[in-house]
Amino acid sequence: MTLEYTQARWNSDDEGYEPHLAEKNETSVDTDDVPLPDGLKRDELTLPELSEPELARHYTRLSQMNYGVESGPYPLGSCTMKYNPKFTEDVAAHPAAGVHPDRSPESVQGTLELLARLENQLARIGGMDAVTLQPPAGAAGEFVGILIAKAYHESRDDERTEVVIPDAAHGTNFASAAMGGYDVVELPSGDDGRVNIDALEAALSKETAALMLTNPNTLGLFERDIEEIAEMVHEVGGLLYYDGANLNALLGRARPGDMGFDVMHYNVHKTFATPHGGGGPGAGPVGVSEELAEFLPSPHVRASDGGYELFEPERSIGKVHGFMGNWLVLIKAYAYIARLGDEGLADASAKAVLNANYLASQIEYEVPYGPFHHEFVASAGEQDAADVAKRMLDYGVHPPTTKWPELVGEALMTEPTEIENRRSLDQLAEAFDAVASEERETIETAPERTTAKRIDQTEAARNLRLSWQSFDDGS
Ligand SMILES: *Cc1c(COP(=O)(O)O)cnc(C)c1O
């Protein structure tokens, strides 16, 4: 039966919003006794004064006005929105994790050992020779990878000007290449949704610094010609970059390094636990082949004299983030990999692929291409994919990614991940089918049953109000 979901509304006078804490009770706090120099003290400080139950209710209510992976299915394609087991949070909350980043390496040997072990695990999983944990996101990892490629070419007195990227790639690939100072050569996909060998041949030249590839690609299709592609790129002296956002599909089964990739990033917040729906923090470690290890960012960890030390690789591109990166996110990734083990990781990718193919076979919307790996892209056909997405919330499921990749008209890019069982996949299929059968007039004003109704997304993106205060004064 199709679920008719209704999100909480706590204040019917005020468009259903839960009041801000300060609106519940604001109290002036006396600053006389505060032990700060007078010059730093305010005359008066207004803070909300609330009891613990009031506070607990406030945050519980806010959570009931939101939708997350702990509310129901969340098949946001390319983002790998999977449930993150609580034990990883427990491990990251261990008092020893609260180590100050300025401590001397000698006094934090356990921390360095964990970082070194995680580097080794990631290297093993990706088939790479060395890994840096510093970059704070996949996009930052791409940029680091491009800087490493640039340093590599420059070290050989072989300055190159172009990076080749398929048209189906994530927008961050184009941005990373451009930020690295390269001209982007866009590669049109073939009719089967994969890299077209003739088009690649035409795009490659002595100017090619790198080809950036996602495999399986954003249509959920495995690049079957990957070995030939790697050979072609290496033949012209370029490097092969692996965008690891879709690694969930290959985990424990195939390794980018074995396919011929020279440099890659891991989106640990997609593949190895850490909730990332709010936009971060995440981590985007970068793995490289032996030849590129001397260019890794500093500081880097290594074993020495029965312990661990920090050092600067010989031709390091320098520092790319504070200290060792987003440490607590890295602990969660370590805990997840350690707990699942090789068998568990391979099981996760098997289920992710099975779930995507099962769901693709169950829905009425047309699903071109396939068979798929961890995600598929359906077409909303005559409907507007954005309307479909909004309406799906009324059926108690999070919508897929929409309108991308552009190879599929009105794209619904769907990635159920390994966490869903058959019941929730069927619930998702029912939600898709319910919307598919509805009239345009019904879906173009959706959602109806959520706390916030249809919002003006363009206005929201162009006119950011990042605090309640700026929203309140309309600034
Ligand atoms: C998410 C994603 C990225 C960027 O990663 P972030 O961690 O969000 O910065 C790059 N490529 C693809 C295909 C992605 O899905």
Ligand as a Chemical Component Dictionary entry (heavy atoms), coordinates in Angstrom:
data_LIG
# 
_chem_comp.id                   LIG 
_chem_comp.type                 NON-POLYMER 
_chem_comp.pdbx_formal_charge   0 
_chem_comp.three_letter_code    LIG 
# 
loop_
_chem_comp_atom.comp_id 
_chem_comp_atom.atom_id 
_chem_comp_atom.alt_atom_id 
_chem_comp_atom.type_symbol 
_chem_comp_atom.charge 
_chem_comp_atom.model_Cartn_x 
_chem_comp_atom.model_Cartn_y 
_chem_comp_atom.model_Cartn_z 
_chem_comp_atom.pdbx_ordinal 
LIG C1 C1 C 0 29.677 13.584 -4.808 1  
LIG C2 C2 C 0 30.452 13.528 -6.059 2  
LIG C3 C3 C 0 31.646 14.251 -6.223 3  
LIG C4 C4 C 0 32.111 15.305 -5.235 4  
LIG O1 O1 O 0 32.337 14.828 -3.952 5  
LIG P1 P1 P 0 32.083 15.697 -2.645 6  
LIG O2 O2 O 0 32.588 14.813 -1.563 7  
LIG O3 O3 O 0 30.621 15.972 -2.572 8  
LIG O4 O4 O 0 32.879 16.956 -2.766 9  
LIG C5 C5 C 0 32.390 14.049 -7.371 10 
LIG N1 N1 N 0 31.972 13.202 -8.331 11 
LIG C6 C6 C 0 30.818 12.499 -8.220 12 
LIG C7 C7 C 0 30.417 11.561 -9.322 13 
LIG C8 C8 C 0 30.008 12.642 -7.092 14 
LIG O5 O5 O 0 28.864 11.974 -6.985 15 
# 
loop_
_chem_comp_bond.comp_id 
_chem_comp_bond.atom_id_1 
_chem_comp_bond.atom_id_2 
_chem_comp_bond.value_order 
_chem_comp_bond.pdbx_ordinal 
LIG C1 C2 SING 1  
LIG C2 C3 SING 2  
LIG C2 C8 DOUB 3  
LIG C3 C4 SING 4  
LIG C3 C5 DOUB 5  
LIG C4 O1 SING 6  
LIG O1 P1 SING 7  
LIG P1 O2 DOUB 8  
LIG P1 O3 SING 9  
LIG P1 O4 SING 10 
LIG C5 N1 SING 11 
LIG N1 C6 DOUB 12 
LIG C6 C7 SING 13 
LIG C6 C8 SING 14 
LIG C8 O5 SING 15 
# 
